[in-house]
Amino acid sequence: MQMIAKATEKVRVRFPPSPTGFLHIGSLRTALYNYLFARKHGGEFILRIEDTDRARSVPGGVESIIRTLEWAGIEYDEGPQLAPSPGLRPSSPLGRGEGEGKGEHGPYVQSERLDIYKKYAEQLIKKSKAYYCTCTPQRLEELRQAQMERKEPTRYDGQCRKLSNSKLQIANSSYVIRLKVPRTGKTKFEDIIHGKLEFENKLIDDQVLMKSDGYPTYHLANVVDDHLMKISHVIRGEEWLSSNPKHILLYKALGWKPPQFAHLPLLLNSDHSKLSKRQGDVAVEDYIKKGYLREALINFVALLGFNPRADKELYTIDELIDEFDLAKVNKSGAVVNFEKLDWMNGSYIRHMPLDELVTLTMPFLPTDDMKLARKVVALEQERLKKLSDLSEATEFFFVEIPHYEPEILIWKKSPKESVAPNLQALHDFLSDYDGTWDANALESAIKLWIEQKSRGVGEILWPMRVALSGRLASPPPFDIAAILGKTRTLARLEYAIKLAKKL
């Protein structure tokens, strides 16, 4: 059964990304699961920016995260806000800003909370739960190499643990602060997804809590912030499961009650390796640029490791909120099947109102003509898997004359000498045609004319399709002609006739 906070304790969850680039699709899933859980239980969803690893932070990283969450419709109740953007300058994140961001537990950007972390690190020193370490990087590397040669786990050997924790110890020295992990016993906790777990304390490293530059590590900042922000449930990726014993020990050392934990399964490539950029796009921004719809991507990501019903694949966000249950999230890794994403996206595209779809596809079309765009999108709507497909699929509508090799005008084993006369006859018929110029009317008229002239259907319609599209595969020629209009249709037939005469 899914564990939730007691009735007297409000559900509060957080999504704490690092601004190291674009938002990873796995991070989107983590944000989404936190959001669904909060909404399911009437709780609050907090965005916190963990930017204490200054070497990996990139300019614009915070803005990118916030904009992507906005695009995904994942609205946070507390967190940093973006300052108004004067002119064309990019907005900047406000951790403090007006009222310390959005919420009462800010700042929500960790680099603005350094004094807080320092306070609790020193408190741990005073309680003998942590200690100063002055070991040089050179000594630590030599220690690591020696342990590797002996095929031992690589961890700190505790040399500075035995020294006094006086200010004298660190005078004129570069130092870090390490957690003093108990050498005996076990650290136990229960995970909502993985159940009861325990770790031997003797195998847990004396983790660095404060770095020599005065910035906290993830471990200290994470625990301090989760406590001060009153987080009830920590829902994060499985890669942090091995670090959780250190966090439990930190809570204990500080005299705080830990939140409930749920570690989500890894996302895997089709070969069951960890999802990585080397094997495909992993940034949400990549999927937005390719024309995946928000509804499809959210639906797809939600089912990576969780599916409430075997007979249903497509869910609205409200349905996902109603159905979401952490206890039903799989323990094993979730294979990311991009073919399924294409199917989902195509399904959403097919059911989208045409005018809304046209608006979304305009960035993918080389025209500002909404009337023409509407006709083209209506023709392709049933076939599209993603909006970017429209560019290549409909390119021939937006050129004066498509260029192609004359050989593809030949229908199967028909004599090549018959192509030009057949196209000329079709051209003459359409020149004199004064009926309605739409797909249905053109199809009826041309097929009747073919029958009356006792010509082969393929011998006429195949070269017509190629003449109008320049392709071996395209929509039906009647649909293309209807969109091109009479003048452009006849011009393309004339060009094809010239090519056919060279066969």
N, C-alpha and C positions, 0 to 999 in steps of 0.2 A: 504494500500500500504506500502511496506517495506521502512522504512526510512534508508537512508545511508548518509554518510558525504557529504557536499557540494563538488562540482567539484574541488574547490580550496583546499580542505582539504583531505589529503591522508588517506585512510582507514588503521588504525593500531589497531590490536586487540592483546590480550595477554591471555596466559594460565598460571596461577600462582599457581601451586600445592605446598602443604606442604610436606616435605620429612619425612612423618610419617609411611612409609611402602611401600608396593607395590601399583601401580596405580590402583585405583578403576575403574570398568567398567563405572560408571557414570562420572568419571573424564575423561576417554577416550572419551566419547561422547562430553563433554565440549570442550576438546582440538580439536576434529574433527570438531565441528560446527564452532569454531573460525577459524580453518584452511580453511574450505570450504568457509566461508564468505570472508576471506582475498583473497583467490585465485579467487573467483568469481568477486571481484571488483578491482583486480590488486593491492591489498594492501599488508601489511606486518604482519607477525605472529610472536609474541614475546613470548619466554619462560622466565618466571621469577620465581625464587624459593623463596617461602615465609616461611622462617625458623626461624621466630622470636619467635615461641612457642618452646623454647628449651627443655621443658619437654617431648614434643611429638615427636621431631625429632629423627630419628634412624640412626645409621651408615649405609652408603651405600644407603640411601634413594634417594639422588639426582641422583646417578649413575643409580639406578633402573628405575627412571622416564625417564631419558634420553635414556637409552637402550630400554625401552618399546616403546617410541615414535619413535625411529629409526626402531624398528621391524614393527611398524604400518605404516611406510612410511610417518609419519607426520613430515615434515622437517620445522624447525623454521628458520626465517630470522635473528633474534637476540636472544641472550641468553647466558647462561654459556656454556663453553665447557669442555670436559674431557681432563685432562692432559695425555700425553703418559704414558702407564703403563709399568714400567721397570720390567722385569721378570714376576713373578706370582702375584705381588702386584696389588690390585685393583686400577683403575684410580681414580683420585680425581677431583672434579669439579673446574673449574676456573671461578670465578666471575669477578676477575680482570685479573689475569694471563697475557697472552700476549694480550695487547690491550684491557683490561677489558672485556674479553669474545668476543663474536661474535656480533658486532654492536657498535653503537656510543652513547648509552644511559646507559651504565653499571655504576657500577657493577650490575649484574642481580641476585645476591643473597642478600636477604634483610639484613642478618646479617653483610654484608659489607657496609651497608648504614646508620648505626646508627647515625652518625653525621648529616646526612641530615634530619632525622626525628626530632632530637633534635632541630635543627635550626627552623623548622616550628612549633614545639610545643611551643617554647619560643616566637615565633612571635605571636601566638594565645594568649598567656598570656598577652603580651604587648598590644594587641588590645582588651583585656577584652572579648575575645571570648572563653577563657578557664580559668581554675583556678586550683591551687594546692589543693589537698585533702590529709589530714593527718589522716583520719579515720583508725582505726586499723581493721584488719581482724575480731577480736572478735566483735567489734561494728557493723560491716557490717553484720555478721552472726546473731546477736541478732535482728538487724533491719529486716532482711529477715524473720526470724522466726515469729516476731510480725506481719508482713504484711500478712504472710500466715495464721496465726491464725485468723486475721480479714478478710481473704479471699479477700485481696487487691492484685493488681499486685505488684510483687517484683521489686523494683527499688530504686536507691539511693535517699535519702530525701533532698539532697542539703545542708546539714549542713555547709560544708566548702565553699559553694558558696558565703556566706554572708561575709566571711573574706577577709582581704586585700590580694593582690597577691604579697606581698613583700617577699624577700629572708628570712627576719626574721621569717616569718610564717613557713618556712620549715626547719629552722636551727635545727640541731640535731634530725630531725624527718625523718621517712620513709614516702614517699609521692608518689602519682600518680598525673597525670595531667588529668583533666576531661573536656569534651566539655561543654560549657555553652549553653544548649539548650533553645531557647525562650519558655516562659511559655504560650504564647498566639499564636493564628493564626494556620495556617496549612502549611504543607510542601507538595507541589504537584510536580509530575513529570509524564512523559509519558513513558511507557514501550512498546517496539516494539511488544512484544507478548501479554501482559496483558492490554494494552491500558492506559487510564488516571487513575492515582491513587492519593489519597491524605490521609494524616495522621495528626491527631491532635497533635500539638507540645507538649501539656500538658501530653500526654501519652508516649512521647519519653524520655528515660532515659538519664541522663548526662553521656554519655559513657566515659569510661577510654580511653585515647589516648596514654599516656605513662605509663608503669608499673613501679613499684618501683625498678626493676632491671635495668632500663635504656633502656629497649627494648620497641618498640612501639607495640600497639595492631594491629590487622588486619585492623581496621578501618582507623587509621591514615596512616599506611604504604601503604595501598591500594590506598587511595586517592592521597597521595603525589607521589607515583610511577606512577600511571596512568597519572597524570598531567605532570610530568617531562619526561615521556616516550612518551608523545603526543598520548595517546590512544584515538581513536575516538569512539570506541564501546566497551562496557563492556558486554560480553556474558558469563553468569555464571548460576549456579544452583538456583532454586527457593528458596532454604533455605536461600539465602541472600536477598530476597525481603524485608523482614521486617527490615533489617539493612540499606536499601537504603536511607530512610529519613535522617539518621545520616550522610550518605555520602554526600547527597545533601546539608545539613547544613554546613558540613565541607568545601565543595567547595565554598559555599557562604561566609563563614567566612574568607577564604583565598583569596577571590576575584578572583576565577577561574571559568571558564566555565565548567560545567559538560559534560562528554561524553554522548552518547546515550546508553540506557540500554536495555538489553533483558535477562529476567530471564527464564531459561529452566525448563520445568515441571519435577517433581520428577520421579525417576524410582521406580516401584512398583513390589512387589511379586505377585503371582497369586491371593493371598487373599486380594490384594490391600493395604497391609501394605508396609511401606517403605523398599526398597531392603536392606537386611542386610546379613552379613556373617552367621548369625544363620540359615538362610534358604537356604544356598547354596553358591557356590563360587562367589565372587564379584571382585577379583583381576584379572587383565588382565593376570598376570603371570600364574594363574590357567588354563586359557584357552589355553595359549601357550603350557603348559606342557601336556594338554590333546590332543593336536594335532589339534586345530582349525586353519584353514588357515587365514592368514592376510586378504585376500580379503573378506572372509566370515564374519569375526568378524567386520571389518570396515563397510561392507554393512549392517549387522544386527544392529549395534550401530547407524548408520546414520538414520535408520527408526524407532528408539525409540522416537516417538513423532512427526515424520515428514515423510510423504510419498507423493512425488509430483504427483504420478499417481496411480490410483486404479488398473490398469491393468498390473502393472509391479512390480516385487519384487527384481530382481537382477540388480545391477548397477555397472559399473566401477567407479573408483574414478573420472575420467574426467566427466562422466555423472552426478555424484553427485555434482560436482562443478558447472556444467551448470544449474542444476535444483534447487540448494539450494536457499531457500528464508525464512528468519527469520520470516516474517509475516505469513507464512504458518505452523509454528511450533504450535502444539496444546497447549492449556492452561492446559488441564487436564493431570494428571499423566500418564505415559506410562508403561503398564504392560510388564515385561520382560518375553517373551515366549521362553523358552529354546528349546522347540520342534521345533520351527521355526528356531532357530540357527542351530540345527542339520540338518534340511532339507536344509538350505542354504549351510552349509558346505559340506554336501553330494553332492549337485549339483555342487559345485566348484570342488570337488574331481573327480567327474565323467568326467568333461570336461578338466581336467588337462592333459597335455602330460605325458605319462607313465614314461619317463626317469626323468622328473622333480619330479613326485610324488615319485618315488623310492628313490631319493636323500633325500626327506623330511621324508620318513618313516623309513630310516635306523636306527635312534636312538630308534625306537620302536620295532626293530626286533633283536633277539639274534643271529645274524650272520653277518659276514663281506663278505659273498659270494654274490656279486652283481648279479650274474647270477641267483642264486636261489631266491634271493629277488625279482628280476624282475618278475619271474614266479608267485610267491606268490601274489605280489601286483596286477599283471594283473588279477589274478583270483578273488581277493576281491574288486577291484576298484569300481565295480558297486554297491556293498553292503555297503561300508564304510560310516559312518556318521562323524567320526573323526579319525585321524590317530592313536590315542591310541587304538582304537578298534582292530587294526590289531594284536596287541600282543596276545590277548585272542583268536581271531578268527582263527589264523594260528599257534597257539602253537604246534599243533600235527605234523606239518611239521618238526619241529626242535628237536624232541626227537627220540630216537632209536625205541621204541615201545610205543604207547599210552596205558595206563592202564584203564580198565573199567570193569564193572560187566558183566559176560557172559549172563545174562538174556536179555540185550538190543540187543543181536544178533538175537533174535526170531522175525520173521515177523508176526505181528498181531496174528492170531489164528493158525498159522502153528504149526505142532507138533515139539516139541523141539528136538526130535530124528533126524529130517531131516536137522538140521542146519549144523552139522559137515559134513555129506555126500555132501551137496550142496556146501559148501565152498571147500571141497577137490576136487570136480569135477571142480570147477572154477579154483582152483590152478593148477590142471593138465592141463587144457586148456591153461591157460596163460603161463605155463612153456614151452609148445610146440609152442606157438604163436610166429611167426617170422615176423609179419607185422610191419608197422610203429607204434612206441610207442608214439602216441599223442592222445589227448582226442577224437577227431572225429573218428579216425581209431579204437580206442579201443571200443568206443560206438557201432559202426557198427558191429564189429566182435563179441562182446559179445552178443549183442541182436540177431544176426543171430544164434549164437551157442545156446542161450536159446530157440529160436524157433525150431531149429532142434532137440533139446533134449526134446522138449515138457515140459519144466519146467515153473513154474510161474515166471513172471518178478520180482515181489516183493520178492519171496523166494530166489532169487539170489542176486539182487542188494541191498536189504536192509542189509543183513549181510556183503556184500562187503563194503558198505559205512561205517558201524560201525567198521569193521575190519581195514579199512585204516585210519579212523579219531578218533575212540574211542568215538564218539559222536552220539547223537540222531539227531542233526541238523548239517549239514555240506554242503559244495559244492557237486556237483554231483561226484560220485565215479570215473568216467572216468577222470575228471579234476584232482582229487587228485592223481590217479595212474600215470597220465602223468607227474606230477611234481616229484613224488617220484622216478620214474624210475622202471624198471622191478625188479631189485634185492630187493629193499626195499619193493615193493608191495608184492612180493612173501613171504618175511619174515613176514610181518604183517598178511598175510593170514594164514601162518603156526601157528603163535601165536593164532589166532582166532580159528583155528581148535582144538588146545589143550584145549582152554577154553570151546568150544562147547561140547567137549566130556565129560565135567564134569556136563553138564546140566541134 
